[in-house]
């Protein structure tokens, strides 16, 4: 394959990978498109003549994948942040290119360590891909958005989620792609019958969790009773949200009225639904909200910043319920540049107009909100991207029976970001076998059951409320059991052992 055409095909494969997590028109996921993208990449990898060539092809694939996945960062940086367009483009592509270095290194190491055995090659590629995704998702605060697992929330491969989580699924999917490629090569050279016998064993083994799921339809969790909830979606335009003459009074009026008139046992308002610090609120506003839920049979969770400018503030969710002081959750995993400023990048954030851009960080293991016989595990915005952090809450005395995500994705305009975020929440629901309810400013406000299926959904960019009944769950999946205790270290160790084994085999095979 010519060098120029291989780079073009690598970019095409990367584009398909990006689309697989949210198709451009429908926003739906496509596991088959993800497999096709990975098959193209594996073909280009196997055709490479050197580690350098392999690294270059994988880097182009990953850079295209990431750029096409989170291109909407341009909208946040330029349209709403005021960053010059050229600098915003450089920032998005630069971030994509930097994150792609992990995968480029995986491509180069594959060429150096590749054993002669087809199964060995598949295991090596799976380990390297997983390690690259782990590094991308953990190091330097981590940004694993658009990972390959999120394309499979509706495919047979989703059955792996409660066993190994999203990062383990990355390894499984890479192994599957390499195994299918090897099967295709065997069919081409040996014919269908012999090739099927010799090469189909590994791909079929990867379907075992799907068979297990069919035999255990109830899964690892059990019912913990049902709860009624109302999710609010104010649809406050991002360019007005923090404006004193438009978005702020609109948010205070609409969310305040919706909360004061709440009839559901629990009403949830999204991230920064109340866009002011407590001492900035109109006189009596906060007292009136607290008095509304001090008695009766209703409770509320609402997003608002807490603290003050002199002592610092947090991106918080406040819980109000009868006969109890206000409950508070402070966001732990902050967004770089949006919620905290990385070292040496003050000049970059000074170029943008982002309100409340330097939040304090909340603790990792904050208590959940107990109400209506359920334990509500609250997380804010992209915190649900970090399943290993949410899993820590299962070590608490009262593990979450329902997860709550409050978000404001209006920063990213009319893009695929809300669709991608919905898929992230759905995969967390599969990993934990817990329902998720999502209250957002502009979409996707939804209820997701413990099987990862959306049971209720509000249209995007419409103001309204969504009434839903969700079934809380108790019990733990295998993934929850090990990741809550050991974090992601088991995956790092397994990946490292595979690399060590391949290095030893390569040394033995060397002439």
N, C-alpha and C positions, 0 to 999 in steps of 0.2 A: 504494500500500500504506500503510495507516495506521501511524502511528508505533509505537503499542503492539504491534500484531501483528508489525511488522518486528523489534522487539526480541525478542519471543518466538521468532520463527523463527531469529534469529541465535543465540539460546541453544540451540535444538534442533540447529542445524547444528554448533555447537561441541561439543555432547554426542556427536553422531555421529562427529565428528572424533576425539574422545578414545577412543571405543569401537573405532575402526578399527585402532588399534595393539594392542589386546588386548580381544577381545569379552568381555563380563561373565561368561559362563558357561564358555565353552571356552578363553578366553585366546588364541585364534587371531587372526591379523591378517586384515584385510579391505580390500584395495585398492579394491574397488567401493564400499564404504561411505565411504571417504575421498573418492573422486571425487564421490559424491553430496553429501557435506558441503560440499565446495568449490564445487560447482555452486550450492547454496543460497546460499552466501556471495556468489558472483559475482552472482547475481540480485539480492540485497539491495543490493550495491554499485552495480550499474548503475541501480537504481531510486532511489538517493539523489539528493537535490536540491541538496546543498551538500557541500563538504569536511568541514564539521563533522558533518553527519549521517552521512556515510560513515565518518568516524573513530569515531563512537559505535557504529555497527553492528558494525564490525570489532572494536572493543574488547570489546563484549559477547560476540561469537563467541570471541575468543581467551581471554578470562577464563574463560568456561565450559569451553572446551577444556582449558586448563591446570589448572584446579581439578579437573575430572573425571579428568584424566590422573594427576596426582600428589597426589590427596587423601590417599594413604597416608602422606604426610609428617605428617599429624595423629597417626597411630599412633606414629611415632618420637618426635614432640615431646611428646605427652601421655601415651600409655600407657607408653612406656619411658623417656622423658626427664623426666617429671614436671611438664611445663609445664601450667598451668591450662587446662582445655578451651577456654574462651572465647578466651584469648590464642593458643592453638594454631590455632583456626579463623581468627582474624584474621591470623595469620602466613601460613597457607597461601593464603587468598584474597588477602591483600595482595601476596604474592609473585606470584601469578597475574596480578593486576591490573597490577602494575608491569611484568612482562615483556610484557604485552599492549600497552603503550604503543608499542612498536616497530611492531606490526602496525597499530595505530590510525593512526600517522603514515603508514604505507604507504597506508591507505585514503584519507586526506586528500590526500596527494600524487597519488594516482591521479586524483582528481577535478580537481585543478588542472592536471595535465599531460596528461590524456587526449586522444590525437589522434583524428581522425575515422576513420582506417582501422581495421577490425576486427583485422587482423594487428598493427598498431601497438598497439592496446589490449591484445592478448594478450601481446605482448612486454613492454610496460610493466608489466602486472600481475605477470608472471613475475619481472621484475627487482626490483620493489618487495618482493614476497613473499620472494625470496631474500635481499635485503639485511636485511629484518626478522629472518629466521631466523639470518643470520650474526651480527647484533648480539646477538640473544638467546643464541647459542651461544658467543660469544667475549668480549664486554664484561663487566667485573666478574666475572671468572673463568669466566663462561659456564655456562648450564644449558639445553642443547638437548634435554632429555628429551621424548619424545613427538612429535618432528618428523614431518612428513607422510610422509617417505620410508620410515619404519619400518613403515608399513601395507602396503608394496608388496614385501616380501621374497619373496612368492609370486606376484606379478603380472607381466605382460609388461613393466611399467615398471622392474622390477628390472634389466633389461638395461642401463639407464643407469648403474648403480652403478660398474662398472669404468672408466667414462669420466669422470664428473663428480662422483662421490661423493654423499653425502646432501644437502649444501647445493645442489649443482647440480641434483639431482633435485627439490628444493623448487621451483626455478624451472620445471623442465619440467612438473611436476604443476600448478602455477598456470597456466602457459600452456595446458596441455591443458584445464583446466576452463573458462578463458575462451574458448578456441576451440570447445569443445563447446557452450557457451552461445550463441556467435555462430552456430554451425551450426543450433541449434534455432530461433533467431530468424529465420534465413534460410528455414528450412523453413516456418515459420509464415506468412511473407509472400510467398515466391516459389514455394513448392511443392517437392516432394522432388527432382525431377530437376535443376532449375536450382540449387537450394541445394547439392546434393551436389557439383556441378561447381565452384561458386564458393567454398565454405566448408570442404570436407572435406580440402583439400590439407594444411593445417597439422596437424590431428590425425593424418593418415596419416603425415606426415613424422616425427612424434614416435615412431612405431613402428619406425623404421629400425634402431635398436640391437637390437631384438628379432629382426628379420630377420637382422641380422649375426650375432647369437648363434646362430641356427639354422644358419647357414652355417659357423660356427666353433665347433662343440660343445666342443672342447678348451680354448677360451679363450686367454688370454695367458700362462698359466703352464704348467709341465710337472712331471711327477712327480719327487719328490726322495726316493723310497723310503718305506717304511711303518715305523711305530713303534707299539709296544704301550704302553698307559698305563692306570693305575688311578686313578680319581678318587674321593676320599673325601667323604662327606656325613655329618657327625656328628649333625646335627639337635639341636643344643643350644639350648634355648629362650632367647630373648633376655633375658628377665627373670631368667634364672639364669646366663647365660654368664659374667658377671664376678663372680659370687657365690662367695666363698671356701668356703662350706659345701656347695655343690651343683654349679653349672655348671663351675667351675674344675677340681675334682678329676675330674669326669666327663670333661671334654675331655682333660685330661692322660692319663687312663687309656685312653680309647678311641683317641684319635689316636696316642698313644704305642705301644700294642699293635699297631695297624694298620700303623704304620711299621716297627716292629721285625720283624713277620712278613711284610713285603712280599716278593712273589715276582715282580711285574711289573718290567720294565726301568726304568720310571719311575712313581712313586707321587706324587700331588699332593694336598695337603691345603689347605683353603680359607683365606681371609683370617682372621687371628687365630685359627687353629685352636688354636695354643698361646697362651692369653690372658694370659700373664704376660711381663714383661720378663726378660731372662736372669738377672739377679741375684735375681729372685723365685722362680725354679724350685727344686723340691726338689733337695737335694744329689745329684749324680750323674746327674740326669735328662738334661741336655743332653749330657754326656759319653757316655752310653750311646747316644743317638741318633747322635752323630757317629761313634762306634766301629762302629755297625751298618753304615754306608755307607762306611767307610774302605777296605774291601776288598770283593771280590765283583763281581757284575755288575748290581747294582741302584743306582738313584739316587732322590732325593726332592726335591720342592719343597714347602715348607710355610710357611704364613703365621704370623707372630708379630711383635710389636713388638720393636724393637731399640734399644739405648741404655740410658739411665737418667734418673732424675728430675733429677739435678743438671746434666747436660750436654745433656739433650734426648733425644728418641727419635723413631723413624720407624715408619711402618706398612710393614712389610717382608715380603719373601719370601726365605727362605733356601734355597739349593740345596746338597745334599750328594751327593757322588759320590766314587768310589774315587780314591785317590792325588792328591787335590786339596784345597786349603783351602776352607772354606765360601764359596760364592758368595752375593752379596746384591743384591737389588733393593729400592730405597726408593721408595715411592710419590711420584710427582711432582705429579699434579693432585689437590690435597686438596679435601675436601668442606667448603664454608663452614659454620661453626657446629659441625659434627661433628668436623672435624679441624684447623681453624684458626679463629680468631676475627677477623672483619673489624673494621676500625677503628670505634670508637664503639658496638660491640655487646657489650661485655663484660657489661653488665647483663642482656642477653638470655640469654647462655649460663649466667650465674650462677643463673638461674631453673631450670635443668635439671640432671639427674643423669646426665651422660654421661661415662663413664670415658675417660681418655687423650684429652682433647679438644684438645690443642695440639701437633700433630706438627710436626717439621721436614720440609722439602720435599726430596725427592731430585732429582737432575739429570734433564734431559730425555732425553739420549742415553746411557743406561746400557747396558753390554754385555748381550747375550742369554746364555742358559744353553745351553751346547753339550753335547749328550749323545745317544748312540745314533745318530750320523750326522745329527742334526737340530739346528737352532738354534731354541730355544724363546723366543719373545718374550713376556715376562711383563708383565701389567698387573693392577692391583688395583681391584676394585669398578667405579665408573663411569668409570674411565680409558678404557674401550673406547668411551665416548661421543664421544671426541675423536679421530676418525680422522686429522686432520691432524697430531696429535702422534705417534700410533703410526707414521705414514708416515715420520717422520724416521729411524726405525731402518733403513729400506731404504738409507740412505746409508752405513751402516756396512759394514765389509769383509765381515762375515757377516750378511746380511739374514735376518730370521726366516723359517723354513720352516713353522713352526707357532706360532700364538699361544696363550697360556695366560691365562685370566682366573680369578682367585680372588676370591670375593665372600662377604659376609655380608649377605644381604637379610632376615635375620630381624627387623631393625629395623622392617620394614613389615608384619609380621603376615601374615594370609591375604588378601593383596590381589593386584592385577594387576601389581604391581611386578616380580616375577620373570619373568612372561610378557613384559612390555615389555623387560626387560633381555635376555632371550633373543633377541628380535627385533633389538635393537641389535647384539649379537654376530654375528647372522646377516648383517646388512647389512655389517658390517666384513669378514666373510668374503667377501662378494660384491665389495666394493671392492678388496680386496687379492688375491683369489683365493688365500686361505690358509685352512687349517682352523683352527678354534678349539676348544679343550677348556676346559670350565668346571667348576671345583670350587667348590661353594658349601656353606654351612652347612645350609640348609634347602631349597634348590631355586633355579634349575633347574640341576642338575648334568648336563652333557650333552657330547656330541661333535658337532661341526658340520663338514661337509666344505667344500671350497673353493667349492662351488656354493651354499653357504648352507643346505644341507639337514641337518636333525638326524638323525644316524645312530644315536645311542644316548642314552637319557635315563633318569634315575632318577626315581621318583615323588617328589613334594614331601612334605616333613614326614615322611620316613622315614629311619632310619639305615641306611646301607649303603655299598657300594663299587660302582663302575661300571667294568668292564673294556671297553676299546675299542681298536680298531686305526684309526689315522689315517694318511692319506697326506700327507706333507710336500710342499710345492710350492716351485719356484724360478721366477724370471722376474718381470716387473713388468707391471702394467696401466697404461694411459694415466693413470688417476687417480693411481696411486702415483708415476709419473714426474714429473708436474707439481707435485703437492701437496708431495712431499718436497723439491723444490728451491725452490719459490716460496711455499709455504704457501697460504693462502686468498686471497692478493692478486689472482690472476687473476679470481676471482669478484667481488671488490669492484670491480675495474676495469671488467669487462664490465657489471656492474649500473650503475655510475656513468655509463658511456658511453651506455647505453640511456636513462637519465634525461636526460642532456644532449641527446641526439638528439630526444627527445620534447618537451623544453622549446623547442628551436629550431623544431620543427615547429609547436608550439602558437603560438608567436609569429608564424610565417608565416601560420597559418590565422586568427589573430585579425583581426577587421574593423578 
